[in-house]
């Protein structure tokens, strides 16, 4: 099988995944002396790229509904996989240096104090429970909107949605590379006291455990150990950025769930500071990253789609 046959059926999101994997591999290569697992990560990125090409080819040749579904949705776990790859790269590249002190100073310069401290004045268990549920609903919001668009049987609309989402996640990862930080729950507050200082009602402890697990935060250990193990994913606020992207897409595509996404998303963004995951400057950066994402994603999607369509395909592409 020739390389051309493997790549002829790629979608724009496939190109994005392969390009980002290549970029991570180049970074791993450049900093191989610092990143202990650099060779393994490069190998995995190469294998993922080959698998994406083969999946795109098999989906169109075989026409299996299972293969079509996997090809349409695989970018969701791949985005998370790339997020976890950063976990193994950022700390070694920066020699363990975090930039929370800079973010704290910016917040204090903008607001004259620490917003997470101010929010303690309005904290109560019911509000904490609502906002923790909203914050944890982040990934479910993508599935809710994605499945609505998928069921419309409008391939280009769905592919644009998935492309914009994975593009947005990859953009946010650039911020993590250049300005790694752990957030105010570790720096301005005592991490081990979070459940005591901000108690919820019923679900909050379990949802916090879920969020901590996703961010590689060790549970039941001293704060200094938890900080060392935490993912450096604060600036920009990916939750803010991608929630705003979802709100924009749900309105632009006239989704039935757009009102639900707007309300839940608004609560989610408030929760990023209330629950001490982010500084306010992270939210401002997230909004700026969102603006860049939505202003460029449609043009980039159209360009990649046009370039791929110039390649003669022996079998027409299917949803």
Buried (B, 14 or more C-beta within 10 A) or exposed (E): EEEEEBBBBBBBBBBBBBEBBBBBBEBBEEEBEBBEBBEEBBEBBBEBBEEBBBBBBBBBEEEEEEBBEEBBBBBBEBBEBBBEBBBBBBBBBBEEEBBBEBBBEBBBEEEEEBBBEEBEEEEEEEBBBBBBBBBBBBEEBBEBBBEBBBEEEBBEBBBBBBBBBBBBBBBBBEBBBEBBBBBBBBBBBEBEEBEEEBBBEEEBBEBBEEBBEBBBBBEEBEBEEBBBBBBBBBBBBBBBBBBBBBBBBBEBBEBEBBEBBBEBBBBBBBBBBBBBBBBBBBBBBBBEBBBEBBEEBEEBBEEBBEEBEEEEEEEEBEE
